[in-house]
Amino acid sequence: HRITTKMPSQPVRLYTKGVVLGYRRSHVRQQEQYSLVRLEGVRERDDTDFYMGKRVAYIYRAQRKRPNRADAEGNKIRVIWGKIVKAHGNSGVVRARFRNNLPPKAQGATVRVMLYPSRV
């Protein structure tokens, strides 16, 4: 008999990381409704096709707690949800459109790119 012991496995991460670069812009004006996001491990425009339509979460910590029905204390963690809509340039940067425009303090912050909805 061989006794097999199950090794403790690492938790599975169901998202990939991205960094907010800024807003879509020209020399004259910027368009705050589109945020530019660099995705981890994506370096070419062809690689961005997999991420089209995927959900993006910008998670931040607020000043005050918001009361929640689930827990009476509430918490300070908030999320702004968005969606990847288009590639931007040839270097693997994508445009994301959020339900509420991202605040300027989000520039340089990390976002989570969820691996759903899947088109595979």
C-alpha positions as CSV (number, residue, x, y, z in Angstrom):
1,H,0.0,0.0,0.0
2,R,1.1,3.5,-0.8
3,I,-0.2,6.1,1.5
4,T,-0.8,9.3,-0.3
5,T,-0.9,12.5,1.7
6,K,-2.5,15.5,0.1
7,M,-0.1,18.4,0.1
8,P,-1.7,21.8,1.1
9,S,-2.2,23.6,-2.2
10,Q,-1.8,27.2,-2.9
11,P,-5.1,29.2,-3.3
12,V,-6.1,29.6,-7.0
13,R,-6.0,33.2,-8.2
14,L,-9.0,33.7,-10.5
15,Y,-7.8,37.0,-11.9
16,T,-4.7,38.6,-13.5
17,K,-3.2,41.8,-12.5
18,G,-3.1,45.1,-14.4
19,V,-1.9,48.6,-13.8
20,V,-3.8,51.8,-14.6
21,L,-1.7,54.0,-16.8
22,G,-4.0,57.0,-17.2
23,Y,-6.8,58.1,-19.4
24,R,-7.2,57.9,-23.1
25,R,-5.9,61.2,-24.4
26,S,-4.6,63.3,-27.2
27,H,-2.3,66.3,-27.0
28,V,-5.2,68.6,-26.3
29,R,-7.8,66.7,-24.2
30,Q,-8.2,63.6,-22.2
31,Q,-11.2,61.3,-22.2
32,E,-11.9,60.2,-18.6
33,Q,-14.5,57.6,-19.6
34,Y,-11.6,55.4,-21.0
35,S,-8.8,54.2,-18.7
36,L,-5.6,52.7,-20.2
37,V,-4.6,49.4,-18.5
38,R,-1.4,47.5,-18.9
39,L,-2.0,43.8,-18.4
40,E,0.5,41.4,-16.8
41,G,2.2,39.2,-19.3
42,V,0.7,40.9,-22.4
43,R,3.1,42.5,-24.7
44,E,1.5,42.4,-28.2
45,R,-1.8,43.6,-29.6
46,D,-2.7,40.0,-30.7
47,D,-2.5,38.8,-27.1
48,T,-5.2,41.3,-26.0
49,D,-8.0,39.5,-27.9
50,F,-8.4,37.0,-25.1
51,Y,-9.2,39.8,-22.6
52,M,-11.9,41.6,-24.6
53,G,-15.1,41.8,-22.6
54,K,-13.5,40.7,-19.3
55,R,-14.5,42.4,-16.1
56,V,-12.0,44.7,-14.3
57,A,-12.2,45.6,-10.6
58,Y,-10.5,48.7,-9.1
59,I,-10.4,48.0,-5.4
60,Y,-9.7,50.8,-3.0
61,R,-10.0,51.7,0.7
62,A,-12.4,54.4,1.5
63,Q,-12.3,57.0,4.4
64,R,-15.5,55.9,6.1
65,K,-17.3,52.6,6.6
66,R,-20.4,52.1,4.6
67,P,-23.1,50.2,6.5
68,N,-23.9,46.9,4.8
69,R,-26.8,44.6,5.3
70,A,-24.6,41.5,5.5
71,D,-22.4,42.7,8.4
72,A,-23.6,45.3,10.8
73,E,-20.3,47.1,11.1
74,G,-19.7,47.6,7.3
75,N,-16.3,48.0,5.9
76,K,-14.0,50.4,4.1
77,I,-13.3,48.3,1.0
78,R,-15.0,49.6,-2.2
79,V,-14.9,48.5,-5.8
80,I,-15.4,50.2,-9.1
81,W,-16.3,47.7,-11.9
82,G,-15.4,48.1,-15.5
83,K,-15.0,46.1,-18.7
84,I,-12.2,45.8,-21.3
85,V,-13.5,47.2,-24.5
86,K,-10.6,47.6,-27.0
87,A,-6.9,47.4,-27.5
88,H,-4.8,50.6,-27.4
89,G,-1.8,50.7,-29.7
90,N,0.4,47.7,-30.5
91,S,2.2,47.1,-27.1
92,G,-0.6,45.2,-25.3
93,V,-2.3,48.1,-23.5
94,V,-6.1,48.0,-23.4
95,R,-8.9,50.4,-22.9
96,A,-11.3,49.8,-20.0
97,R,-14.5,51.5,-19.5
98,F,-15.7,51.7,-15.8
99,R,-19.2,52.3,-14.5
100,N,-18.0,55.4,-12.8
101,N,-14.9,57.0,-14.2
102,L,-11.8,56.2,-12.2
103,P,-10.4,58.9,-9.9
104,P,-7.0,60.4,-10.7
105,K,-5.5,58.7,-7.7
106,A,-6.1,55.4,-9.4
107,Q,-3.3,56.1,-11.9
108,G,-0.4,53.7,-11.2
109,A,-2.7,51.5,-9.0
110,T,-3.3,47.8,-9.7
111,V,-6.6,46.4,-10.9
112,R,-7.9,42.9,-11.1
113,V,-8.8,41.6,-14.5
114,M,-11.3,38.7,-13.9
115,L,-11.2,35.7,-16.2
116,Y,-14.9,36.0,-16.8
117,P,-17.1,36.3,-18.8
118,S,-15.3,33.6,-20.9
119,R,-15.6,33.4,-24.7
120,V,-13.8,30.1,-25.0
